[in-house]
């Protein structure tokens, strides 16, 4: 049911023999399901040298051929999504249908970059004189060090892999050690459809050691991270030593402003479904809900009604709609944040306790009237907790929405165009959903502001960050006698 794990370096699989190992845990049961080999210094150097060597030839492969590989890989990801979903559910916990959807989402990302990789156009600038050609060329930046998290390991890894390969870069990817097999499945599919050895390398290890070695290496030309703000600051510092460009997609604490002119219960149902997706372990998840005081009671009631329909359990069970948290640390953190909020005066509308006697389960929780000094109002609750407060002053709620250092995503619900225009103008976030929670799509740029990071993934901007610009000023040699 769960495959053997390995490092994937220069097209070769390296197992646990003579390497340090780490257990992979099923968060629904707490049981060990696999042993993961951890890369040593020699492994990391092999990966760096393989990526550097492969770049010299991969960069010269025509875009049409690079994109053919991505297209064929996308086809296999779609075809095998159902069977691959089990390994993702086993190691991450999300329900099987959501795990399958994640592989489909990765296929869509590959398809987008397959199309966009053909359009890494340069341009010709009109020359200042006869016989002068001024040309702009877009070229791959070089080997990339990429880091992806455990909450959406397939989609976040696919963004980095597909963009690197479409641009003509090679990639060394360190996924989370908690969710290794699903990303290794993507690498195996790329190998199957003809990706040359060394173009993609997958390593695992002690995070600080791996990131320091890869980011500081002169062979690495770009860094890409999806992770916490704390880790992002450290990797940004390491990249700045280069200096080398970096894309940082970091933490969030997304506000949701619900105006008085909407159907409170309809918006509440949509909000609850979005909040508890992947047990709330989503960087763009709506977390701080601000409902206008005239509809706040209906909003809370409709929200709780939807939450009561959530079926908590092992993601392998057909009727389960929310799985466990990723690890014991997440359970402890959520418990502390909820307890702190309640002690400071928050009201519990639903949940607020652990569930079950094994695994890492926490009930979907709704807190109402949470005071601003509660830790959960300023610390990202990366778990199944929703905060619902009311407001009656638009200026005040905008200040509160912008009051944190985060700025990844925000959401507004209203039927008033002037109000929406004001909120879109004044809210500080890299992505804003208007009457929708869909802000992360392959064809659209995605990234944060403030402490939520910099740079973007997705859209043509995502490809652009893996390219460098070369300007060529081509003067024709004067002919004799001219």
C-alpha positions as CSV (number, residue, x, y, z in Angstrom):
1,X,0.0,0.0,0.0
2,X,2.9,2.4,0.7
3,X,5.9,2.3,-1.6
4,X,9.6,2.0,-0.8
5,X,11.2,5.5,-0.4
6,X,14.4,6.8,-2.0
7,X,16.5,9.7,-2.9
8,X,16.3,10.5,-6.7
9,X,19.6,11.8,-7.9
10,X,20.8,11.9,-11.5
11,X,18.2,9.4,-12.5
12,X,19.3,6.9,-9.8
13,X,17.3,5.7,-6.8
14,X,19.3,5.7,-3.5
15,X,17.6,3.8,-0.6
16,X,18.1,3.6,3.1
17,X,21.3,1.6,3.0
18,X,24.1,3.2,5.1
19,X,22.1,6.5,5.4
20,X,20.3,8.1,8.3
21,X,16.6,7.4,8.2
22,X,13.4,9.0,9.4
23,X,10.0,7.5,10.0
24,X,7.0,8.4,7.9
25,X,3.9,8.4,10.0
26,X,0.2,7.9,9.0
27,X,-1.4,10.9,10.8
28,X,-4.7,9.1,11.0
29,X,-3.3,6.2,13.1
30,X,0.1,7.4,14.4
31,X,1.6,4.3,12.9
32,X,4.9,4.1,11.0
33,X,4.3,3.4,7.3
34,X,7.7,3.8,5.8
35,X,11.4,4.6,6.4
36,X,12.8,7.6,4.5
37,X,16.5,7.9,3.6
38,X,18.1,11.2,4.5
39,X,20.7,12.8,2.2
40,X,24.2,13.2,3.5
41,X,26.7,15.8,2.3
42,X,27.9,13.5,-0.5
43,X,24.3,13.0,-1.7
44,X,23.7,16.7,-1.8
45,X,26.9,17.3,-3.7
46,X,25.9,14.6,-6.2
47,X,22.6,16.3,-6.7
48,X,24.2,19.7,-7.2
49,X,26.7,18.3,-9.8
50,X,24.0,16.4,-11.6
51,X,21.8,19.5,-11.9
52,X,24.7,21.6,-13.1
53,X,25.8,19.0,-15.6
54,X,22.3,18.4,-16.9
55,X,21.6,22.1,-17.3
56,X,24.3,22.4,-19.9
57,X,22.3,20.2,-22.2
58,X,18.7,20.7,-21.0
59,X,18.9,24.5,-21.7
60,X,19.6,23.7,-25.3
61,X,16.7,21.3,-25.8
62,X,14.0,23.0,-27.9
63,X,11.1,24.4,-26.0
64,X,8.7,22.2,-28.0
65,X,10.5,19.0,-26.8
66,X,10.7,20.2,-23.2
67,X,7.0,20.9,-23.3
68,X,6.2,17.6,-24.9
69,X,7.6,15.9,-21.8
70,X,5.5,18.0,-19.5
71,X,2.4,17.3,-21.6
72,X,2.9,13.6,-21.5
73,X,3.6,13.7,-17.7
74,X,0.3,15.6,-17.2
75,X,-1.5,12.9,-19.1
76,X,-0.2,10.2,-16.8
77,X,-0.9,12.2,-13.7
78,X,-4.5,12.5,-14.8
79,X,-4.7,8.8,-15.6
80,X,-3.2,7.6,-12.3
81,X,-4.7,10.2,-10.0
82,X,-7.0,7.7,-8.4
83,X,-4.4,5.1,-7.6
84,X,-1.8,7.6,-6.5
85,X,-4.3,9.3,-4.1
86,X,-3.9,6.5,-1.6
87,X,-0.2,7.1,-0.9
88,X,-1.0,10.9,-0.4
89,X,-3.8,10.1,2.0
90,X,-1.7,7.6,4.0
91,X,1.1,10.1,4.6
92,X,-0.8,13.4,4.8
93,X,-4.3,12.4,5.9
94,X,-6.6,14.3,3.5
95,X,-9.6,12.4,2.2
96,X,-9.0,10.3,-0.9
97,X,-11.2,12.4,-3.2
98,X,-9.1,15.5,-2.2
99,X,-5.9,13.6,-2.7
100,X,-6.9,12.6,-6.2
101,X,-7.9,16.2,-6.9
102,X,-4.5,17.3,-5.9
103,X,-2.9,15.1,-8.5
104,X,-5.3,16.4,-11.1
105,X,-4.4,19.9,-10.0
106,X,-0.7,19.1,-10.6
107,X,-1.6,17.8,-14.1
108,X,-3.3,21.2,-14.8
109,X,-0.1,23.0,-13.7
110,X,2.0,20.9,-16.0
111,X,-0.4,21.6,-18.8
112,X,-0.3,25.3,-18.2
113,X,3.5,25.4,-18.2
114,X,3.6,23.1,-21.2
115,X,1.7,25.8,-23.1
116,X,3.4,28.8,-21.6
117,X,6.9,27.3,-22.0
118,X,6.5,27.8,-25.8
119,X,5.9,31.5,-25.2
120,X,9.1,32.6,-23.5
121,X,9.4,35.3,-26.1
122,X,12.1,37.9,-26.5
123,X,11.7,41.0,-28.7
124,X,13.4,43.1,-31.2
125,X,13.9,46.8,-30.4
126,X,14.0,49.2,-33.4
127,X,17.7,50.0,-34.0
128,X,19.0,53.5,-33.6
129,X,20.8,53.4,-36.9
130,X,20.8,51.5,-40.1
131,X,22.5,48.1,-39.7
132,X,22.0,48.0,-35.9
133,X,19.9,45.2,-34.4
134,X,18.8,45.5,-30.8
135,X,17.6,42.1,-29.5
136,X,16.2,40.9,-26.1
137,X,16.6,37.2,-25.4
138,X,15.0,35.3,-22.6
139,X,17.1,32.4,-21.2
140,X,16.8,29.9,-18.3
141,X,18.4,31.2,-15.1
142,X,20.1,27.9,-14.3
143,X,19.8,25.2,-11.6
144,X,17.1,25.8,-9.1
145,X,16.9,24.8,-5.4
146,X,13.2,24.4,-4.5
147,X,11.5,23.6,-1.2
148,X,7.9,22.4,-0.8
149,X,5.7,21.8,2.3
150,X,3.6,18.9,3.6
151,X,0.1,20.4,3.3
152,X,-0.2,20.3,-0.5
153,X,3.0,18.4,-1.4
154,X,2.0,17.5,-5.0
155,X,0.6,20.9,-6.1
156,X,3.3,23.0,-4.5
157,X,6.1,20.8,-5.9
158,X,4.4,20.7,-9.4
159,X,4.6,24.5,-9.5
160,X,8.3,24.5,-9.0
161,X,9.1,21.5,-11.2
162,X,6.9,22.5,-14.1
163,X,8.1,26.1,-14.2
164,X,11.8,25.1,-13.9
165,X,11.5,22.5,-16.7
166,X,9.5,24.6,-19.0
167,X,12.0,27.5,-18.7
168,X,14.9,25.2,-19.5
169,X,16.2,25.0,-15.9
170,X,17.2,22.0,-13.9
171,X,15.8,21.5,-10.4
172,X,16.8,20.1,-7.0
173,X,13.7,19.7,-4.9
174,X,13.5,19.1,-1.2
175,X,9.9,18.1,-0.4
176,X,8.7,17.7,3.2
177,X,10.0,14.6,4.9
178,X,6.5,14.0,6.2
179,X,5.0,13.5,2.7
180,X,7.7,12.0,0.4
181,X,6.1,9.3,-1.7
182,X,3.6,11.5,-3.5
183,X,6.3,13.8,-4.8
184,X,8.5,10.8,-5.7
185,X,5.6,9.5,-7.8
186,X,5.7,12.8,-9.8
187,X,9.4,12.3,-10.4
188,X,8.9,8.7,-11.5
189,X,6.3,9.8,-14.0
190,X,8.6,12.4,-15.5
191,X,11.4,9.8,-15.8
192,X,8.9,7.5,-17.5
193,X,8.0,10.0,-20.2
194,X,11.6,10.7,-21.0
195,X,13.0,13.4,-18.7
196,X,16.8,13.1,-18.9
197,X,18.7,12.1,-15.8
198,X,19.8,15.0,-13.6
199,X,17.2,17.5,-14.8
200,X,15.1,16.8,-11.7
201,X,16.6,15.6,-8.4
202,X,14.7,14.8,-5.2
203,X,16.4,14.9,-1.9
204,X,15.3,14.6,1.7
205,X,17.2,15.4,4.9
206,X,17.7,17.5,7.9
207,X,16.0,20.7,6.7
208,X,18.6,23.3,7.9
209,X,21.5,21.2,6.6
210,X,19.9,20.6,3.2
211,X,18.8,24.2,2.7
212,X,22.1,25.7,3.7
213,X,24.1,23.4,1.4
214,X,21.9,23.9,-1.6
215,X,21.2,27.7,-1.3
216,X,24.8,28.6,-0.6
217,X,26.1,26.5,-3.5
218,X,27.5,28.6,-6.3
219,X,25.9,26.0,-8.7
220,X,22.4,27.1,-7.7
221,X,21.1,30.2,-9.5
222,X,17.6,30.6,-8.0
223,X,15.7,29.6,-4.8
224,X,12.0,28.9,-4.5
225,X,10.2,28.1,-1.2
226,X,6.7,27.5,-0.2
227,X,6.7,27.4,3.6
228,X,6.5,29.3,6.8
229,X,7.5,32.9,7.3
230,X,10.1,31.8,9.8
231,X,11.8,29.5,7.3
232,X,11.3,32.0,4.5
233,X,13.3,34.7,6.4
234,X,16.2,32.3,6.8
235,X,16.3,31.1,3.2
236,X,16.0,34.7,2.0
237,X,19.0,35.6,4.1
238,X,21.0,32.7,2.6
239,X,19.9,33.6,-0.9
240,X,20.9,37.2,-0.4
241,X,24.5,36.1,0.3
242,X,24.7,35.0,-3.3
243,X,23.1,37.2,-4.2
244,X,20.6,35.1,-6.1
245,X,16.9,35.6,-6.8
246,X,14.2,33.9,-4.7
247,X,10.5,33.3,-4.8
248,X,9.0,33.1,-1.3
249,X,5.4,32.0,-0.8
250,X,5.0,32.1,3.0
251,X,2.4,32.2,5.7
252,X,-1.0,33.9,5.8
253,X,-3.9,34.7,8.1
254,X,-6.6,35.6,5.6
255,X,-9.4,38.1,6.5
256,X,-12.9,37.7,5.1
257,X,-15.1,40.8,5.1
258,X,-18.8,39.9,4.8
259,X,-21.0,43.0,4.0
260,X,-24.6,43.5,5.2
261,X,-26.1,43.2,1.6
262,X,-25.4,39.4,1.1
263,X,-27.3,36.3,2.0
264,X,-25.5,35.5,5.3
265,X,-26.3,31.8,5.3
266,X,-25.2,31.2,1.8
267,X,-21.9,32.9,2.4
268,X,-21.5,31.1,5.7
269,X,-21.9,27.7,4.1
270,X,-19.3,28.6,1.4
271,X,-17.0,30.0,4.1
272,X,-17.2,26.9,6.3
273,X,-16.3,24.6,3.4
274,X,-13.3,26.8,2.4
275,X,-12.1,27.2,6.0
276,X,-12.0,23.4,6.8
277,X,-10.5,22.2,3.5
278,X,-7.5,20.0,4.3
279,X,-8.4,20.4,8.0
280,X,-7.6,24.1,7.7
281,X,-4.0,23.4,6.8
282,X,-4.0,25.7,3.8
283,X,-1.9,28.9,3.5
284,X,-4.7,30.8,1.7
285,X,-7.5,29.4,3.9
286,X,-9.9,32.1,5.2
287,X,-9.3,32.4,8.9
288,X,-10.6,35.7,10.3
289,X,-14.2,36.3,9.4
290,X,-15.7,39.7,9.9
291,X,-19.5,39.7,9.4
292,X,-21.5,43.0,9.5
293,X,-23.3,43.2,12.9
294,X,-26.7,43.2,11.1
295,X,-26.1,39.7,9.7
296,X,-23.6,38.3,12.2
297,X,-26.0,36.1,14.1
298,X,-27.3,34.5,10.9
299,X,-23.8,34.1,9.6
300,X,-22.6,32.3,12.7
301,X,-25.7,30.0,12.7
302,X,-25.3,29.1,9.1
303,X,-21.5,28.6,9.5
304,X,-22.1,26.2,12.5
305,X,-24.8,24.3,10.6
306,X,-22.4,23.6,7.8
307,X,-19.6,22.6,10.2
308,X,-21.9,20.0,11.8
309,X,-22.1,18.2,8.4
310,X,-18.3,17.6,8.4
311,X,-17.4,13.9,8.9
312,X,-14.1,13.6,10.7
313,X,-12.0,10.5,10.3
314,X,-9.4,8.4,8.4
315,X,-9.2,9.8,4.8
316,X,-9.4,6.3,3.4
317,X,-13.1,6.0,4.5
318,X,-15.5,7.0,1.8
319,X,-17.8,9.2,3.9
320,X,-15.0,11.2,5.6
321,X,-14.8,14.9,4.6
322,X,-12.0,16.0,6.9
323,X,-8.9,14.1,7.9
324,X,-6.4,14.5,10.8
325,X,-3.8,17.2,11.3
326,X,-0.4,16.5,9.9
327,X,1.4,15.7,13.2
328,X,1.3,15.8,16.9
329,X,2.9,19.3,16.9
330,X,-0.1,20.7,15.0
331,X,-2.6,19.3,17.6
332,X,-0.6,20.8,20.5
333,X,-0.4,24.2,18.7
334,X,-4.1,24.3,17.9
335,X,-5.1,23.3,21.4
336,X,-2.9,26.0,22.9
337,X,-4.3,28.7,20.6
338,X,-7.9,27.7,21.3
339,X,-7.4,27.5,25.0
340,X,-5.7,30.9,25.1
341,X,-8.6,32.5,23.1
342,X,-11.3,31.0,25.4
343,X,-9.4,32.1,28.5
344,X,-9.4,35.6,27.1
345,X,-13.1,35.7,26.5
346,X,-13.8,34.0,23.1
347,X,-17.1,32.0,22.9
348,X,-17.0,28.5,21.6
349,X,-19.8,27.9,19.0
350,X,-18.6,24.5,18.1
351,X,-15.8,22.0,18.8
352,X,-12.7,23.2,20.7
353,X,-11.3,19.8,21.7
354,X,-9.3,16.8,20.4
355,X,-11.1,13.9,18.8
356,X,-10.5,10.2,18.9
357,X,-8.0,8.1,20.9
358,X,-5.4,7.7,18.1
359,X,-4.0,9.7,15.3
360,X,-3.8,13.5,15.2
361,X,-7.5,14.6,15.2
362,X,-9.0,17.9,16.3
363,X,-12.6,18.8,16.0
364,X,-13.6,21.5,13.5
365,X,-13.9,24.5,15.8
366,X,-15.7,27.8,15.6
367,X,-14.8,30.7,17.9
368,X,-17.0,33.8,18.2
369,X,-16.2,37.3,19.6
370,X,-12.5,36.6,19.9
371,X,-10.6,39.5,21.5
372,X,-7.8,41.1,19.6
373,X,-5.3,40.2,22.3
374,X,-5.8,36.5,21.8
375,X,-2.8,34.8,20.2
376,X,-5.0,33.2,17.5
377,X,-5.8,36.7,16.2
378,X,-2.2,37.3,15.3
379,X,-0.7,33.8,14.9
380,X,-1.7,31.8,11.8
381,X,-4.0,29.0,13.0
382,X,-2.8,26.4,10.6
383,X,-5.6,24.0,11.5
384,X,-9.4,23.5,11.8
385,X,-10.3,26.7,13.7
386,X,-12.5,29.5,12.4
387,X,-12.6,33.0,14.0
388,X,-15.9,35.0,13.6
389,X,-16.2,38.6,14.8
390,X,-18.7,41.3,13.9
391,X,-18.1,44.9,12.8
392,X,-20.1,48.0,12.1
393,X,-17.3,50.4,11.0
394,X,-15.8,49.9,7.5
395,X,-12.7,51.9,8.2
396,X,-12.2,49.9,11.4
397,X,-12.5,46.5,9.8
398,X,-10.2,47.4,7.0
399,X,-7.6,48.5,9.6
400,X,-8.1,45.2,11.4
401,X,-7.8,43.2,8.2
402,X,-4.5,44.9,7.4
403,X,-3.3,44.9,11.0
404,X,-1.1,41.8,10.7
405,X,2.2,41.5,8.9
406,X,0.7,38.9,6.6
407,X,-0.7,39.6,3.2
408,X,-1.2,36.5,1.2
409,X,-4.9,36.2,0.5
410,X,-8.1,38.1,1.5
411,X,-11.8,37.7,0.6
412,X,-14.7,40.1,0.4
413,X,-18.4,39.3,0.0
414,X,-20.8,42.1,-1.2
415,X,-23.2,43.0,-4.0
416,X,-22.1,46.7,-3.9
417,X,-19.7,47.7,-6.6
418,X,-18.5,50.8,-4.8
419,X,-17.9,48.9,-1.6
420,X,-16.0,46.1,-3.5
421,X,-13.9,48.8,-5.3
422,X,-13.0,50.3,-2.0
423,X,-12.0,47.0,-0.4
424,X,-10.0,45.8,-3.4
425,X,-8.1,49.1,-3.3
426,X,-7.4,49.2,0.4
427,X,-6.9,45.6,1.5
428,X,-3.2,44.6,1.5
429,X,-3.0,41.1,0.0
430,X,-1.4,39.4,-3.0
431,X,-4.7,37.8,-4.0
432,X,-8.2,38.9,-3.3
433,X,-11.3,36.8,-3.9
434,X,-14.5,38.7,-4.5
435,X,-17.6,36.6,-3.7
436,X,-15.3,33.5,-4.2
437,X,-12.6,31.6,-2.4
438,X,-10.8,30.6,-5.7
439,X,-7.6,32.6,-5.8
440,X,-5.0,29.9,-6.7
441,X,-5.1,28.7,-10.4
442,X,-2.3,27.6,-12.7
443,X,-3.0,30.5,-15.2
444,X,-3.1,33.2,-12.6
445,X,-0.1,34.8,-10.6
446,X,0.0,33.8,-7.0
447,X,2.1,35.4,-4.3
448,X,2.0,37.5,-1.1
449,X,3.0,40.9,0.2
450,X,4.5,42.0,3.5
451,X,5.7,39.0,5.5
452,X,3.8,36.6,3.3
453,X,6.6,36.7,0.8
454,X,7.6,38.1,-2.5
455,X,7.6,36.9,-6.1
456,X,4.9,34.9,-7.8
457,X,4.1,31.4,-9.0
458,X,1.5,30.7,-11.7
459,X,0.6,32.6,-14.8
460,X,3.2,33.9,-17.2
461,X,4.8,35.7,-14.2
462,X,5.6,32.2,-12.7
463,X,7.6,31.3,-15.8
464,X,9.2,34.7,-16.0
465,X,10.9,34.2,-12.6
466,X,12.9,31.3,-14.0
467,X,14.2,33.3,-16.9
468,X,16.9,35.9,-17.2
469,X,17.1,38.7,-19.8
470,X,20.0,39.1,-22.2
471,X,20.3,42.2,-24.3
472,X,22.2,41.9,-27.6
473,X,23.3,45.1,-29.4
474,X,24.3,43.7,-32.8
475,X,26.0,46.2,-35.2
476,X,26.8,44.9,-38.7
477,X,30.5,45.2,-39.5
478,X,31.2,48.0,-42.0
479,X,32.1,46.8,-45.5
480,X,35.3,47.9,-47.1
481,X,34.8,51.2,-49.0
482,X,31.5,51.9,-47.2
